[in-house]
Amino acid sequence: MSAKIYTKTGDKGSTSLLGGKKVPKSDRKIEAYGNVDELNSFLGMLKDQNEVENRLKQQLYWIQEHLFTIGSLLATEPGFSGFELPKITEAEVKQLEVWIDKFDSELPPLKNFILPGGHQAVSLSHVCRSVCRRAERSIVALGNDEDIQDVIIRFVNRLSDYLFIFARAIGKELDVPETPWSPNSD
C-alpha cells in the first residue's frame, strides 16, 4: 500500500524545514519559498501556452529548474548539512542577462510605460513578472532575519526583468500592439 499524500502534521499551522526544524506556516521562510513555488506554477502555465515557441519553452523550463533550486535553498534550516543542495551561481544570473539582451536587441525602444494585456500569453507573462517581484520582496524580507545568498536575490531580480522583456517579445511575435500608459488621457 502506498503512503498517503496527507500527513496531518501541518494541521495545527506549523511545518518542517529541510533539516527538521518546525516553524509556523506564517514564517517568513515559508512565505518566501511559497512565493517562489507560486511563480514556478505560473511559469508552467506560461510555458504551456500554445503561442510560446519551443526555444522559449526551453528557457522557461530552465528557469523553473532553477526556481526549484531556490525554493529548496529557502526551505532549508540554517546550518543544515545533511546532504549537498544544488546551487545558484553568477552563471545563472548571466544566462538571464544574455536572454534579456537578445530580446531587447530585437525590440523597439520603450518610450512609455506599457499596460499588461493584448493577448493571454502576454498578460500571463506580466502575471509571472508581478509574482516574481512579490517573491523578490519576500526573499529580501527573509534576508532581514537570516543570511540569504546575494546571488539568489540577483537571480530573482533579473528574472523579473526577463519576464518583462519576455512579455514584450511574445507580443511582438504575436503582432500584439503595446498599450502605452496614458495617465492624463480621458
Protein Blocks (a to p, Z undefined) as FASTA:
>chain_A
ZZdfblolmmnopacdehhpacdfkbmklmmmmmmmmmmmmmmmmmmpmklcfklmmmmm
mmmmmmmmmmmmmmpcehiakbccddddfklmmmmmmmmmmmmmmpccdfbdcdeehiak
lmmmmmmmmmmmmmmmmmmmmmmmpccdfklmmmmmmmmmmmmmmmmmmmmmnopacddd
dfkbZZ
